[in-house]
Amino acid sequence: MKTYGTYFQNDPAHPLRYGEVNLINPLRKRLRGEEEKEGIAAHPVFCGFCGTDYELMRMGRDGKLGAKFPAGEKRLINGHEGVVWVPSENRFAVVLIRGGDSYDPTRYTEDETYFEYGCDQADGIFCDKGYFHPDMLLRLPAQYDGCTKLPLSAAKRLSFADPYACAVFQLERMEDLGSAHNFRVEMAKHKCSEEEARKIAENSIFEKTVVFGLGMTGLFMADQIRRSHPSANILFVGRSPETSRKVVFSKEIAQADYLCTDGMNEDQTAAAIIEALGGRATLFIGCSGSAVEHRIAFEKKVLGCNGIYNSFSLGPVVGFDTMPFGFENHLIFASINFRQSHMEKAIEILAESRYDEIVELIDRDEFTRDPIDAYENKIYCKGAPLKTGVIWNKDYIEEDQ
């Protein structure tokens, strides 16, 4: 079976191409202990672009994608954010991206394996037709039952299911670690039981939160923090003007403050963050993709005693001086991905959200004509939209009135 789509390959000149691709449909396992199943056919309808796709394209240019290809193939159909139509079930679905022979797909161990549609060993959704594990085609909310054309606004919102599910998982991790990291401090301070202290610590870790880097992942994490911890003090740090659309939108959604550091050196940036927070941070979320994150947090001492550093950027090397790191009792963690329950929660939240407002479209023909140029000069360039999407199959989309 063949389809048309975009796909990554190891090629210094053409790491991403559009054209005819041979589809494969190997047996796959959603979780350890479950049976392997063949995928069922689905037609991608709307696709969102992710920074991971851009990073994979750069890896292909450097010839480093071999381990990411499906077994026996020398290419990977990209794309992991969007909505598909499942013809055998007459419904729309969001693809649960991560599965494999593991108990918990958020964190696999040495004897476990995983795959990710569009990212790692399994073909994604930037194609006319694909095969996906039947138990990994998640249902849309009830209001879309029986729908044969999906409103464009809904498609835009649901294209965020993958990154928003990451944020749901991030909140879970930050709460778990915040509680475990600081409950003894809170127990001594408040002279209370361990159970009470854990609840206090779970909340107080968000007392002075820095989200370093203004992008979708940072916004989603701030949104999740605000929903669960109304008293949290959240500060976005970025270089965009405060009047820009994405800054205004992010501040509204997360009820957060914003600090523009354009033109500041690292010392000035650190001093401005501490002043804006009213002290050193209890939680530092690094999602800018730059090495400046860890220097601001550790070398410039923005992260306070007993604070947590959430490293959510892919690429930067994190470093720290062991003397202050140990004495200030810092905790560093990094974890990406999510479980099915996280994505199901994300779908429910997104269906009632405003996130469609920040998705701008690129025409499919324009994208497929030169996908590399589209990535570099329209989707991921200075002044690019906060989020870009493409209607892949217009037959299943209804334009909003």
Solvent accessible surface area in square Angstrom, and as a share of the most:
residue,aa,sasa,rsa
1,M,131,0.58
2,K,117,0.50
3,T,7,0.04
4,Y,102,0.39
5,G,0,0.00
6,T,0,0.00
7,Y,34,0.13
8,F,0,0.00
9,Q,33,0.15
10,N,63,0.33
11,D,35,0.18
12,P,106,0.67
13,A,65,0.50
14,H,81,0.36
15,P,0,0.00
16,L,4,0.02
17,R,96,0.35
18,Y,72,0.27
19,G,16,0.15
20,E,96,0.43
21,V,8,0.05
22,N,72,0.37
23,L,14,0.07
24,I,45,0.23
25,N,45,0.23
26,P,55,0.35
27,L,102,0.51
28,R,39,0.14
29,K,49,0.21
30,R,50,0.18
31,L,53,0.27
32,R,62,0.23
33,G,77,0.74
34,E,57,0.26
35,E,120,0.54
36,E,92,0.41
37,K,60,0.25
38,E,102,0.46
39,G,11,0.11
40,I,47,0.24
41,A,27,0.21
42,A,0,0.00
43,H,47,0.21
44,P,1,0.00
45,V,0,0.00
46,F,0,0.00
47,C,0,0.00
48,G,1,0.01
49,F,3,0.01
50,C,24,0.15
51,G,41,0.39
52,T,42,0.24
53,D,0,0.00
54,Y,45,0.17
55,E,61,0.27
56,L,7,0.03
57,M,0,0.00
58,R,113,0.41
59,M,47,0.21
60,G,0,0.00
61,R,80,0.29
62,D,96,0.49
63,G,45,0.43
64,K,132,0.56
65,L,0,0.00
66,G,46,0.44
67,A,90,0.70
68,K,51,0.22
69,F,20,0.08
70,P,2,0.02
71,A,99,0.77
72,G,84,0.81
73,E,45,0.20
74,K,172,0.73
75,R,22,0.08
76,L,0,0.00
77,I,0,0.00
78,N,0,0.00
79,G,0,0.00
80,H,10,0.04
81,E,3,0.01
82,G,6,0.06
83,V,0,0.00
84,V,1,0.00
85,W,17,0.06
86,V,0,0.00
87,P,52,0.32
88,S,88,0.57
89,E,71,0.32
90,N,105,0.54
91,R,30,0.11
92,F,7,0.03
93,A,0,0.00
94,V,4,0.02
95,V,6,0.03
96,L,5,0.03
97,I,5,0.02
98,R,11,0.04
99,G,0,0.00
100,G,4,0.04
101,D,43,0.22
102,S,0,0.00
103,Y,157,0.60
104,D,38,0.20
105,P,10,0.06
106,T,7,0.04
107,R,124,0.45
108,Y,101,0.39
109,T,71,0.41
110,E,174,0.78
111,D,100,0.52
112,E,14,0.06
113,T,84,0.49
114,Y,43,0.17
115,F,13,0.05
116,E,22,0.10
117,Y,4,0.01
118,G,0,0.00
119,C,13,0.08
120,D,8,0.04
121,Q,69,0.31
122,A,0,0.00
123,D,18,0.10
124,G,1,0.01
125,I,3,0.01
126,F,0,0.00
127,C,0,0.00
128,D,51,0.27
129,K,43,0.18
130,G,3,0.03
131,Y,51,0.19
132,F,1,0.01
133,H,2,0.01
134,P,35,0.22
135,D,51,0.26
136,M,0,0.00
137,L,6,0.03
138,L,10,0.05
139,R,154,0.56
140,L,16,0.08
141,P,7,0.05
142,A,78,0.61
143,Q,103,0.46
144,Y,29,0.11
145,D,100,0.52
146,G,75,0.72
147,C,29,0.18
148,T,88,0.51
149,K,94,0.40
150,L,0,0.00
151,P,36,0.23
152,L,14,0.07
153,S,25,0.16
154,A,1,0.01
155,A,0,0.00
156,K,34,0.14
157,R,34,0.12
158,L,1,0.00
159,S,0,0.00
160,F,0,0.00
161,A,2,0.01
162,D,15,0.08
163,P,13,0.08
164,Y,0,0.00
165,A,0,0.00
166,C,12,0.07
167,A,3,0.02
168,V,11,0.06
169,F,0,0.00
170,Q,0,0.00
171,L,10,0.05
172,E,51,0.23
173,R,35,0.13
174,M,0,0.00
175,E,31,0.14
176,D,81,0.42
177,L,35,0.17
178,G,0,0.00
179,S,11,0.07
180,A,57,0.44
181,H,42,0.19
182,N,14,0.07
183,F,10,0.04
184,R,161,0.59
185,V,65,0.37
186,E,12,0.05
187,M,51,0.23
188,A,67,0.52
189,K,131,0.56
190,H,91,0.40
191,K,177,0.75
192,C,29,0.17
193,S,57,0.37
194,E,77,0.35
195,E,119,0.53
196,E,93,0.42
197,A,0,0.00
198,R,84,0.31
199,K,132,0.56
200,I,56,0.29
201,A,0,0.00
202,E,60,0.27
203,N,65,0.33
204,S,28,0.18
205,I,3,0.02
206,F,1,0.00
207,E,91,0.41
208,K,38,0.16
209,T,0,0.00
210,V,0,0.00
211,V,0,0.00
212,F,16,0.07
213,G,9,0.09
214,L,22,0.11
215,G,25,0.24
216,M,24,0.11
217,T,45,0.26
218,G,0,0.00
219,L,0,0.00
220,F,0,0.00
221,M,1,0.01
222,A,0,0.00
223,D,4,0.02
224,Q,3,0.01
225,I,0,0.00
226,R,28,0.10
227,R,127,0.47
228,S,53,0.34
229,H,10,0.04
230,P,107,0.67
231,S,89,0.58
232,A,9,0.07
233,N,50,0.25
234,I,2,0.01
235,L,4,0.02
236,F,1,0.00
237,V,2,0.01
238,G,10,0.09
239,R,184,0.67
240,S,23,0.15
241,P,84,0.53
242,E,83,0.37
243,T,123,0.71
244,S,31,0.20
245,R,139,0.51
246,K,60,0.25
247,V,0,0.00
248,V,65,0.37
249,F,9,0.04
250,S,2,0.01
251,K,59,0.25
252,E,90,0.40
253,I,32,0.16
254,A,0,0.00
255,Q,128,0.57
256,A,10,0.07
257,D,81,0.42
258,Y,19,0.07
259,L,28,0.14
260,C,43,0.26
261,T,14,0.08
262,D,99,0.51
263,G,80,0.77
264,M,71,0.32
265,N,86,0.44
266,E,48,0.21
267,D,87,0.45
268,Q,96,0.43
269,T,9,0.05
270,A,5,0.04
271,A,63,0.49
272,A,19,0.15
273,I,0,0.00
274,I,52,0.27
275,E,143,0.64
276,A,55,0.43
277,L,8,0.04
278,G,62,0.60
279,G,21,0.20
280,R,74,0.27
281,A,1,0.01
282,T,33,0.19
283,L,0,0.00
284,F,0,0.00
285,I,0,0.00
286,G,0,0.00
287,C,20,0.12
288,S,47,0.30
289,G,44,0.43
290,S,42,0.27
291,A,41,0.32
292,V,36,0.21
293,E,4,0.02
294,H,21,0.09
295,R,76,0.28
296,I,0,0.00
297,A,0,0.00
298,F,20,0.08
299,E,102,0.46
300,K,62,0.26
301,K,93,0.39
302,V,0,0.00
303,L,0,0.00
304,G,6,0.06
305,C,77,0.46
306,N,45,0.23
307,G,1,0.01
308,I,0,0.00
309,Y,0,0.00
310,N,0,0.00
311,S,16,0.11
312,F,18,0.07
313,S,19,0.13
314,L,111,0.55
315,G,71,0.68
316,P,32,0.20
317,V,122,0.70
318,V,49,0.28
319,G,29,0.27
320,F,82,0.34
321,D,90,0.46
322,T,101,0.59
323,M,129,0.57
324,P,40,0.25
325,F,48,0.20
326,G,50,0.48
327,F,170,0.71
328,E,25,0.11
329,N,66,0.34
330,H,17,0.08
331,L,48,0.24
332,I,50,0.25
333,F,14,0.06
334,A,70,0.54
335,S,11,0.07
336,I,53,0.27
337,N,28,0.14
338,F,3,0.01
339,R,67,0.24
340,Q,50,0.22
341,S,64,0.41
342,H,8,0.04
343,M,1,0.00
344,E,74,0.33
345,K,98,0.41
346,A,0,0.00
347,I,3,0.02
348,E,101,0.45
349,I,26,0.13
350,L,0,0.00
351,A,8,0.06
352,E,136,0.61
353,S,17,0.11
354,R,100,0.37
355,Y,2,0.01
356,D,29,0.15
357,E,75,0.33
358,I,5,0.02
359,V,6,0.04
360,E,79,0.36
361,L,78,0.39
362,I,10,0.05
363,D,74,0.39
364,R,52,0.19
365,D,91,0.47
366,E,56,0.25
367,F,0,0.00
368,T,17,0.10
369,R,175,0.64
370,D,70,0.36
371,P,10,0.06
372,I,23,0.12
373,D,62,0.32
374,A,3,0.02
375,Y,0,0.00
376,E,56,0.25
377,N,90,0.46
378,K,96,0.41
379,I,7,0.04
380,Y,65,0.25
381,C,48,0.29
382,K,209,0.89
383,G,81,0.78
384,A,28,0.22
385,P,42,0.26
386,L,35,0.17
387,K,14,0.06
388,T,10,0.06
389,G,1,0.01
390,V,0,0.00
391,I,17,0.09
392,W,7,0.02
393,N,38,0.20
394,K,138,0.59
395,D,104,0.54
396,Y,46,0.18
397,I,13,0.06
398,E,85,0.38
399,E,104,0.47
400,D,73,0.38
401,Q,213,0.95
